[in-house]
């Protein structure tokens, strides 16, 4: 009996430490949070998640119209394909560190989902569907690119949304630079100088860097669904995208960038 107060004190201390050190969960319902709860925390960059028990499926009617809404893609890892050490080796993806803070996720992306005889077809229509991102490579090089899902057209096998549904298709990756961007020598596409030298007739030895162009890229994306909640129409999983890096208005050689991260969305009948 003499040890009961001591045990109670130790138990209270342990509960306090666990609560203080556990940290906030990633699966936070952002709809119940205020601006002060989210401001400068990074929670707005996280995607909602589903519990591991969400292992159901949603049957789809070919005569009905569906949309995938509130799609969120949060990049967790970014790899850049580098040059091989020698010509006998193939180029491999090297992990990079994301330098962009709290603004790397695509969110509220939506599009039509069609049920055809050959499977499912998703066509992206809009949303917050692009984000400029910069990654730092181990050697110190910074690689910018525009992570995007614009004009994504992806297909999947089957006639229902299940935990084994995999969408795969191509999308457009917009230019990282806009037409008003000026390089260090004041050259641009629609503004700035057309030559890097004072006398235009003298020519420009850096012609390749002088001629600016708006260049779009093309990427491929895989959306792998691993969790489905039939009662709410929500689904979650992982995505993998491979697209080109920034070309600096067509004056720089591009490299392939691989983005891997979390996926969330909701199926809605319209």
Protein Blocks (a to p, Z undefined) as FASTA:
>chain_A
ZZmmmmmmmmmmmmmmmmmmnopafklcfklpcfklmgonlmmmpccdddfklmcdcddd
fkbccddehiacddfbdcdddddfblkbccdddddddfbghilbcehiacdddddfkbcc
dddfbdjfbccdddddfkopacdddddfehiacddedjbdcfkbccddddddddfbdfkb
ccfkopafkgcjfbfbfblmnopfklmlmmgcddddddddddddfbdcfknopacddddd
dddddeehoiaccdddddddddddddddZZ
